[in-house]
Amino acid sequence: MSSAMVAVAIVAVLVALTAVLLLSWPLLRTRRLRKRFGPEYDRAVEQRDGRRAAERELRERELRHAELELRDLSEDQRKQYTARWADVQERFVDDPAAALADADRLVTSVMSDRGYPAESYDQQLADLSVEHAPALGHYRSAHAIATRSNGDTNTEDMRTAIVHYRELFHDLLNGRTRQTKDALS
């Protein structure tokens, strides 16, 4: 085989590999985002103008999240928050509405101590979605119940909201930041 034929074969293989990479890159990106964001990926696709716009937003969330100075809670902080959560649950029996408001404030306090900005509810959702996507549906449900303005929230709904808040609370309390996970790996 002449050197010209070898060069042509090498170029053809390189072109084919490049084409395969270019064609598979979007699929790999989609798979990675679906895995990382879980149901939040589907929600973003549903709310945006298609998959590309949703994936762009999710990548922007990742970039913003990478800029946050997140930290793990100390053992003392975890103990204090656990005691405060137990208090919220105990008070629910006597004053469900107040306990629900306290649960919301407590979750926000844990977020803040972990380093998540408390700019707005929507921004909290976006920031939390990067590392806490599985618990995000619980947070949405709890927040929806807690912020009902019509005043017809019954005790069972409030109990359900407390249970939903608890899911995110435990995820935030016991979760480790991605940076810490990477350092431990």
C-alpha positions in Angstrom: 0.0 0.0 0.0 1.4 3.4 -1.0 1.9 6.1 1.5 -0.7 8.2 -0.3 -3.3 5.5 0.2 -2.3 5.2 3.9 -2.8 8.9 4.3 -6.2 8.8 2.6 -7.2 5.9 4.8 -6.1 7.8 8.0 -7.9 10.9 6.9 -11.1 8.9 6.2 -10.9 7.3 9.6 -10.4 10.6 11.3 -13.3 12.2 9.4 -15.5 9.2 10.3 -14.5 9.5 14.0 -15.2 13.2 14.0 -18.6 12.6 12.5 -19.5 10.0 15.1 -18.4 12.3 17.9 -20.3 15.3 16.5 -23.4 13.2 16.1 -23.2 11.5 19.5 -22.2 14.6 21.5 -25.8 15.9 21.8 -27.0 12.4 22.9 -24.3 12.2 25.5 -25.1 15.7 26.8 -28.8 14.8 27.0 -28.1 11.6 28.8 -25.8 13.4 31.3 -28.3 16.1 32.0 -31.2 13.6 32.4 -29.1 11.7 34.9 -28.1 14.8 36.9 -31.5 16.6 36.9 -33.9 13.6 36.9 -37.5 14.8 36.8 -36.3 18.4 36.7 -35.0 17.7 33.1 -38.5 16.7 31.9 -40.0 19.8 33.7 -37.5 22.1 32.0 -38.2 20.6 28.6 -41.9 20.9 29.2 -41.6 24.6 30.2 -39.2 25.7 27.6 -39.4 25.8 23.8 -38.0 22.3 23.3 -35.1 20.2 24.4 -32.3 22.5 23.2 -33.6 25.5 25.2 -34.2 23.4 28.3 -30.7 21.9 28.1 -29.2 25.4 27.6 -31.0 26.5 30.8 -29.8 23.5 32.7 -26.2 24.0 31.7 -26.6 27.7 32.8 -27.8 26.4 36.1 -24.8 24.2 36.4 -22.5 27.2 35.6 -24.2 29.4 38.2 -24.1 26.6 40.8 -20.4 26.1 40.2 -19.9 29.7 41.2 -21.7 29.3 44.5 -19.5 28.9 47.6 -21.4 25.9 49.0 -20.3 24.2 52.2 -21.2 21.2 54.3 -22.8 21.8 57.6 -20.7 21.1 60.7 -21.7 18.3 63.0 -22.9 20.9 65.6 -25.1 22.6 62.9 -26.6 19.3 61.9 -27.4 18.5 65.5 -29.0 21.9 66.1 -31.0 21.7 62.9 -32.2 18.2 63.7 -33.4 19.4 67.1 -35.2 22.4 65.6 -36.9 20.1 63.0 -38.0 17.8 65.9 -39.5 20.9 67.6 -41.3 21.9 64.4 -42.9 18.4 64.2 -43.9 18.4 67.9 -45.5 21.9 67.6 -47.5 20.7 64.6 -50.0 19.0 66.9 -50.9 22.3 68.7 -50.4 24.8 65.9 -50.1 23.3 62.4 -50.1 26.6 60.5 -47.2 28.0 62.6 -45.3 24.7 62.4 -45.6 24.8 58.6 -44.3 28.4 58.5 -41.5 27.4 60.8 -40.7 24.4 58.5 -40.4 26.7 55.5 -38.1 29.1 57.4 -36.0 26.2 58.7 -35.4 24.8 55.2 -34.5 28.3 54.0 -32.1 28.7 56.9 -30.4 25.4 56.1 -30.1 26.5 52.5 -28.5 29.7 53.5 -26.1 28.0 55.9 -25.1 25.7 53.1 -24.3 28.7 50.9 -27.4 28.8 48.7 -28.5 32.4 48.0 -32.1 33.2 49.1 -32.8 35.6 46.2 -36.2 34.3 45.3 -38.1 31.1 45.3 -37.5 30.5 41.6 -33.8 31.1 41.9 -33.7 28.7 44.9 -35.3 26.0 42.8 -32.8 26.6 40.0 -29.8 26.5 42.3 -31.1 23.5 44.3 -31.9 21.5 41.1 -28.2 20.9 40.3 -27.5 18.8 43.4 -30.9 18.2 45.0 -33.1 17.5 42.0 -34.8 14.4 43.5 -36.1 16.4 46.5 -37.1 19.4 44.4 -40.6 18.1 43.7 -41.2 17.8 47.4 -40.1 21.4 47.9 -42.4 22.6 45.2 -45.4 20.7 46.7 -44.7 22.0 50.2 -44.2 25.5 49.0 -47.5 25.4 47.0 -49.4 24.3 50.1 -47.7 26.7 52.4 -48.3 29.7 50.2 -52.0 29.1 49.4 -53.7 32.4 49.7 -57.3 31.3 49.8 -57.0 30.1 53.4 -58.6 26.8 52.9 -55.5 24.7 53.7 -56.7 22.0 56.0 -54.6 20.1 58.6 -54.0 17.1 56.3 -52.6 19.4 53.6 -50.3 21.1 56.1 -49.2 17.7 57.3 -48.4 16.7 53.7 -46.4 19.9 53.3 -44.4 19.2 56.4 -43.6 15.7 55.1 -42.5 17.3 51.8 -40.4 19.9 53.5 -38.8 17.1 55.5 -37.5 15.4 52.3 -35.6 18.5 51.2 -34.5 19.3 54.8 -32.9 15.8 55.2 -31.4 16.0 51.7 -29.8 19.4 52.5 -28.8 18.4 56.0 -27.1 15.2 55.1 -26.0 16.0 51.6 -22.5 16.8 50.8 -21.4 19.4 48.3 -20.2 18.1 44.9 -16.8 19.6 45.6 -16.5 17.6 48.8 -17.7 14.4 47.0 -15.1 15.0 44.3 -12.4 15.5 46.9 -13.4 12.3 48.7 -13.3 10.2 45.5 
